[in-house]
Amino acid sequence: MAFAHVNPTRMELSRLKRQLGTTERGHKLLKDKQDEMVRQFMAVIKENRNLRIEAEAELKKIITRFSGAKLKMSRAGIYEALMIPTKAVSINARAKSIMNIKVPELEIHDEGKIDLTYGFAFTPSELDEAIIALSKLLPKLIRLAELEKTCDVLADEIEKTRRRVNAIEHIMIPDMEEKIKYIIQKLDDNERSNIIRLMKSKEIILNKERNQGF
């Protein structure tokens, strides 16, 4: 490692030591933040996994019912039955903070009771069951989308923080420690050189005094 740009003075040594202390405290804070984000991430991942299993199981049942309805109705009949919405739904999106990280928060609003708008005389019960079940499943699907996006945001932030922690731990701190070590070594060398010069000067003076005494 080249230290041509390092000024080996006590002032520079004090500055580097202060900077090293600040960097080590910052590293600890970042590491603690990373650990907490990982903990939050694992909690979101767990909820996301459980909700996905539930949603996929319910979707499988809905698809089975809808497939049964398709066997009893024509494609045109199904399109006509589903042409008019059964109820109005709105979704409000806003942001919430997890460890000062903005993640989405979705809130669904609907009119409550579902209103099947087609005639029951020409539609099988499987279609009714599929539509009602899908309507009940919608809040879970919205929550699942919220969790998926939260996982993506947290994963990106964890990766960024991990890179910062590694850069500080494996590059910045060792670099400052090497510079401090280099300055201390240079100051010690200078001090030894000064002592040797003083000793030689004293020896020369003593030799002159002895010669003058004769």
C-alpha positions as a LaTeX table, in Angstrom:
\begin{tabular}{lrrr}
\hline
Residue & $x$ (\AA) & $y$ (\AA) & $z$ (\AA) \\
\hline
Met1 & 0.00 & 0.00 & 0.00 \\
Ala2 & 1.43 & 3.42 & $-1.02$ \\
Phe3 & 1.52 & 6.16 & 1.61 \\
Ala4 & 3.11 & 8.93 & $-0.49$ \\
His5 & 0.04 & 11.11 & 0.15 \\
Val6 & 0.09 & 10.57 & 3.93 \\
Asn7 & 1.60 & 13.36 & 6.02 \\
Pro8 & 3.36 & 11.60 & 8.96 \\
Thr9 & 2.69 & 14.21 & 11.65 \\
Arg10 & 1.11 & 14.01 & 15.09 \\
Met11 & $-1.71$ & 16.27 & 13.91 \\
Glu12 & $-2.50$ & 13.88 & 11.04 \\
Leu13 & $-2.26$ & 10.94 & 13.46 \\
Ser14 & $-4.82$ & 12.56 & 15.80 \\
Arg15 & $-7.13$ & 13.33 & 12.86 \\
Leu16 & $-6.96$ & 9.75 & 11.57 \\
Lys17 & $-7.62$ & 8.31 & 15.02 \\
Arg18 & $-10.70$ & 10.51 & 15.41 \\
Gln19 & $-11.85$ & 9.54 & 11.91 \\
Leu20 & $-11.29$ & 5.85 & 12.69 \\
Gly21 & $-13.36$ & 6.11 & 15.87 \\
Thr22 & $-16.20$ & 7.81 & 13.98 \\
Thr23 & $-16.02$ & 5.23 & 11.19 \\
Glu24 & $-16.12$ & 2.32 & 13.64 \\
Arg25 & $-19.18$ & 3.80 & 15.38 \\
Gly26 & $-20.84$ & 4.33 & 11.99 \\
His27 & $-20.00$ & 0.74 & 11.04 \\
Lys28 & $-21.63$ & $-0.55$ & 14.22 \\
Leu29 & $-24.77$ & 1.52 & 13.61 \\
Leu30 & $-25.00$ & 0.29 & 10.02 \\
Lys31 & $-24.46$ & $-3.31$ & 11.13 \\
Asp32 & $-27.19$ & $-2.96$ & 13.76 \\
Lys33 & $-29.49$ & $-1.44$ & 11.12 \\
Gln34 & $-28.71$ & $-4.31$ & 8.76 \\
Asp35 & $-29.45$ & $-6.92$ & 11.45 \\
Glu36 & $-32.78$ & $-5.23$ & 12.32 \\
Met37 & $-33.74$ & $-4.98$ & 8.63 \\
Val38 & $-32.99$ & $-8.68$ & 8.20 \\
Arg39 & $-35.20$ & $-9.43$ & 11.22 \\
Gln40 & $-38.03$ & $-7.33$ & 9.77 \\
Phe41 & $-37.47$ & $-8.91$ & 6.36 \\
Met42 & $-37.73$ & $-12.44$ & 7.77 \\
Ala43 & $-41.02$ & $-11.55$ & 9.50 \\
Val44 & $-42.44$ & $-10.18$ & 6.24 \\
Ile45 & $-41.16$ & $-13.22$ & 4.33 \\
Lys46 & $-42.87$ & $-15.55$ & 6.81 \\
Glu47 & $-46.20$ & $-13.72$ & 6.55 \\
Asn48 & $-45.85$ & $-13.56$ & 2.76 \\
Arg49 & $-45.18$ & $-17.30$ & 2.52 \\
Asn50 & $-48.13$ & $-18.26$ & 4.74 \\
Leu51 & $-50.50$ & $-15.91$ & 2.92 \\
Arg52 & $-49.32$ & $-17.14$ & $-0.48$ \\
Ile53 & $-49.99$ & $-20.76$ & 0.53 \\
Glu54 & $-53.51$ & $-19.81$ & 1.65 \\
Ala55 & $-54.22$ & $-17.73$ & $-1.46$ \\
Glu56 & $-52.94$ & $-20.40$ & $-3.84$ \\
Ala57 & $-55.05$ & $-23.08$ & $-2.14$ \\
Glu58 & $-58.17$ & $-20.90$ & $-2.40$ \\
Leu59 & $-57.38$ & $-19.95$ & $-6.00$ \\
Lys60 & $-57.06$ & $-23.61$ & $-6.87$ \\
Lys61 & $-60.58$ & $-24.23$ & $-5.52$ \\
Ile62 & $-61.92$ & $-21.19$ & $-7.39$ \\
Ile63 & $-60.36$ & $-22.36$ & $-10.67$ \\
Thr64 & $-61.86$ & $-25.82$ & $-10.12$ \\
Arg65 & $-65.34$ & $-24.29$ & $-9.65$ \\
Phe66 & $-64.90$ & $-22.01$ & $-12.65$ \\
Ser67 & $-63.75$ & $-24.97$ & $-14.78$ \\
Gly68 & $-66.91$ & $-26.83$ & $-13.73$ \\
Ala69 & $-68.99$ & $-23.83$ & $-14.78$ \\
Lys70 & $-67.28$ & $-23.71$ & $-18.19$ \\
Leu71 & $-68.30$ & $-27.31$ & $-18.80$ \\
Lys72 & $-71.95$ & $-26.36$ & $-18.31$ \\
Met73 & $-71.95$ & $-23.02$ & $-20.14$ \\
Ser74 & $-70.76$ & $-21.66$ & $-23.44$ \\
Arg75 & $-67.88$ & $-19.15$ & $-23.58$ \\
Ala76 & $-70.32$ & $-16.49$ & $-24.77$ \\
Gly77 & $-72.65$ & $-17.25$ & $-21.86$ \\
Ile78 & $-69.85$ & $-16.85$ & $-19.32$ \\
Tyr79 & $-68.71$ & $-13.56$ & $-20.89$ \\
Glu80 & $-72.28$ & $-12.27$ & $-20.82$ \\
Ala81 & $-72.75$ & $-13.30$ & $-17.16$ \\
Leu82 & $-69.51$ & $-11.59$ & $-16.12$ \\
Met83 & $-69.98$ & $-8.47$ & $-18.22$ \\
Ile84 & $-71.40$ & $-6.31$ & $-15.40$ \\
Pro85 & $-69.31$ & $-5.90$ & $-12.20$ \\
Thr86 & $-70.81$ & $-7.42$ & $-9.08$ \\
Lys87 & $-69.60$ & $-4.60$ & $-6.82$ \\
Ala88 & $-67.31$ & $-1.57$ & $-6.84$ \\
Val89 & $-63.89$ & $-1.80$ & $-5.22$ \\
Ser90 & $-61.29$ & 0.91 & $-4.62$ \\
Ile91 & $-57.72$ & 0.67 & $-3.33$ \\
Asn92 & $-55.91$ & 3.43 & $-1.47$ \\
Ala93 & $-52.12$ & 3.32 & $-1.71$ \\
Arg94 & $-49.84$ & 5.13 & 0.71 \\
Ala95 & $-46.37$ & 4.67 & 2.15 \\
Lys96 & $-45.31$ & 3.54 & 5.61 \\
Ser97 & $-41.86$ & 3.42 & 7.15 \\
Ile98 & $-39.87$ & 0.37 & 8.22 \\
Met99 & $-36.43$ & 1.37 & 9.58 \\
Asn100 & $-36.79$ & 4.69 & 7.70 \\
Ile101 & $-37.47$ & 2.75 & 4.48 \\
Lys102 & $-40.61$ & 3.63 & 2.56 \\
Val103 & $-42.74$ & 0.58 & 1.77 \\
Pro104 & $-46.27$ & 0.46 & 0.32 \\
Glu105 & $-49.42$ & 0.13 & 2.37 \\
Leu106 & $-52.58$ & $-0.80$ & 0.46 \\
Glu107 & $-56.08$ & $-0.43$ & 1.83 \\
Ile108 & $-59.07$ & $-1.92$ & 0.03 \\
His109 & $-62.58$ & $-0.45$ & 0.20 \\
Asp110 & $-65.63$ & $-2.21$ & $-1.20$ \\
Glu111 & $-69.38$ & $-1.93$ & $-0.92$ \\
Gly112 & $-69.59$ & $-5.01$ & 1.25 \\
Lys113 & $-72.16$ & $-7.52$ & 0.05 \\
Ile114 & $-71.62$ & $-8.92$ & $-3.42$ \\
Asp115 & $-74.48$ & $-8.47$ & $-5.91$ \\
Leu116 & $-74.63$ & $-11.12$ & $-8.63$ \\
Thr117 & $-75.95$ & $-9.23$ & $-11.65$ \\
Tyr118 & $-76.84$ & $-12.15$ & $-13.91$ \\
Gly119 & $-79.87$ & $-14.41$ & $-13.91$ \\
Phe120 & $-79.56$ & $-17.65$ & $-11.97$ \\
Ala121 & $-81.75$ & $-19.62$ & $-14.35$ \\
Phe122 & $-79.06$ & $-19.97$ & $-17.01$ \\
Thr123 & $-75.92$ & $-20.14$ & $-14.85$ \\
Pro124 & $-74.62$ & $-23.08$ & $-12.81$ \\
Ser125 & $-73.99$ & $-22.85$ & $-9.09$ \\
Glu126 & $-70.26$ & $-23.39$ & $-9.67$ \\
Leu127 & $-70.04$ & $-19.93$ & $-11.29$ \\
Asp128 & $-71.79$ & $-18.30$ & $-8.32$ \\
Glu129 & $-69.46$ & $-20.06$ & $-5.89$ \\
Ala130 & $-66.37$ & $-19.07$ & $-7.90$ \\
Ile131 & $-67.34$ & $-15.38$ & $-8.04$ \\
Ile132 & $-68.25$ & $-15.18$ & $-4.34$ \\
Ala133 & $-65.05$ & $-16.99$ & $-3.31$ \\
Leu134 & $-62.93$ & $-14.74$ & $-5.55$ \\
Ser135 & $-64.56$ & $-11.66$ & $-4.04$ \\
Lys136 & $-63.70$ & $-12.89$ & $-0.54$ \\
Leu137 & $-60.15$ & $-13.70$ & $-1.64$ \\
Leu138 & $-59.47$ & $-10.22$ & $-3.08$ \\
Pro139 & $-58.34$ & $-8.60$ & 0.23 \\
Lys140 & $-55.79$ & $-11.39$ & 0.67 \\
Leu141 & $-54.50$ & $-10.87$ & $-2.86$ \\
Ile142 & $-54.11$ & $-7.13$ & $-2.20$ \\
Arg143 & $-52.27$ & $-7.85$ & 1.04 \\
Leu144 & $-50.08$ & $-10.36$ & $-0.79$ \\
Ala145 & $-49.15$ & $-7.75$ & $-3.39$ \\
Glu146 & $-48.26$ & $-5.32$ & $-0.57$ \\
Leu147 & $-46.05$ & $-7.94$ & 1.09 \\
Glu148 & $-44.34$ & $-8.87$ & $-2.18$ \\
Lys149 & $-43.39$ & $-5.24$ & $-2.86$ \\
Thr150 & $-42.26$ & $-4.77$ & 0.74 \\
Cys151 & $-40.00$ & $-7.82$ & 0.40 \\
Asp152 & $-38.47$ & $-6.40$ & $-2.80$ \\
Val153 & $-37.81$ & $-2.98$ & $-1.23$ \\
Leu154 & $-36.33$ & $-4.45$ & 1.96 \\
Ala155 & $-34.17$ & $-6.90$ & 0.01 \\
Asp156 & $-32.72$ & $-4.05$ & $-2.10$ \\
Glu157 & $-32.03$ & $-1.92$ & 0.97 \\
Ile158 & $-30.45$ & $-4.84$ & 2.85 \\
Glu159 & $-28.13$ & $-5.46$ & $-0.11$ \\
Lys160 & $-27.13$ & $-1.77$ & $-0.28$ \\
Thr161 & $-26.48$ & $-1.69$ & 3.47 \\
Arg162 & $-24.50$ & $-4.94$ & 3.27 \\
Arg163 & $-22.25$ & $-3.43$ & 0.59 \\
Arg164 & $-21.70$ & $-0.31$ & 2.73 \\
Val165 & $-20.92$ & $-2.41$ & 5.82 \\
Asn166 & $-18.45$ & $-4.55$ & 3.86 \\
Ala167 & $-16.79$ & $-1.50$ & 2.30 \\
Ile168 & $-16.31$ & 0.10 & 5.71 \\
Glu169 & $-15.21$ & $-3.14$ & 7.38 \\
His170 & $-12.85$ & $-4.45$ & 4.70 \\
Ile171 & $-11.62$ & $-1.29$ & 2.95 \\
Met172 & $-12.04$ & 1.95 & 4.91 \\
Ile173 & $-11.16$ & 0.74 & 8.42 \\
Pro174 & $-8.12$ & $-1.36$ & 7.34 \\
Asp175 & $-6.91$ & 1.55 & 5.18 \\
Met176 & $-7.08$ & 3.98 & 8.12 \\
Glu177 & $-5.46$ & 1.47 & 10.46 \\
Glu178 & $-2.60$ & 0.99 & 7.99 \\
Lys179 & $-2.14$ & 4.76 & 7.70 \\
Ile180 & $-2.13$ & 5.13 & 11.49 \\
Lys181 & 0.39 & 2.31 & 11.77 \\
Tyr182 & 2.55 & 3.92 & 9.09 \\
Ile183 & 2.48 & 7.36 & 10.78 \\
Ile184 & 3.31 & 5.84 & 14.20 \\
Gln185 & 6.22 & 3.95 & 12.63 \\
Lys186 & 7.49 & 7.11 & 10.90 \\
Leu187 & 7.17 & 9.15 & 14.11 \\
Asp188 & 9.04 & 6.45 & 16.05 \\
Asp189 & 11.75 & 6.39 & 13.37 \\
Asn190 & 12.04 & 10.17 & 13.53 \\
Glu191 & 12.22 & 10.06 & 17.32 \\
Arg192 & 14.95 & 7.43 & 17.24 \\
Ser193 & 16.85 & 9.46 & 14.65 \\
Asn194 & 16.61 & 12.55 & 16.86 \\
Ile195 & 17.87 & 10.60 & 19.88 \\
Ile196 & 20.80 & 9.25 & 17.86 \\
Arg197 & 21.64 & 12.76 & 16.61 \\
Leu198 & 21.51 & 14.11 & 20.14 \\
Met199 & 23.71 & 11.30 & 21.39 \\
Lys200 & 26.24 & 11.91 & 18.60 \\
Ser201 & 26.15 & 15.64 & 19.24 \\
Lys202 & 26.75 & 15.02 & 22.94 \\
Glu203 & 29.59 & 12.66 & 22.11 \\
Ile204 & 31.21 & 15.24 & 19.81 \\
Ile205 & 30.92 & 17.92 & 22.50 \\
Leu206 & 32.45 & 15.63 & 25.13 \\
Asn207 & 35.29 & 14.72 & 22.78 \\
Lys208 & 36.02 & 18.41 & 22.14 \\
Glu209 & 35.99 & 19.13 & 25.88 \\
Arg210 & 38.40 & 16.29 & 26.52 \\
Asn211 & 40.71 & 17.44 & 23.71 \\
Gln212 & 40.69 & 21.00 & 24.98 \\
Gly213 & 41.51 & 19.76 & 28.46 \\
Phe214 & 44.82 & 18.34 & 27.19 \\
\hline
\end{tabular}
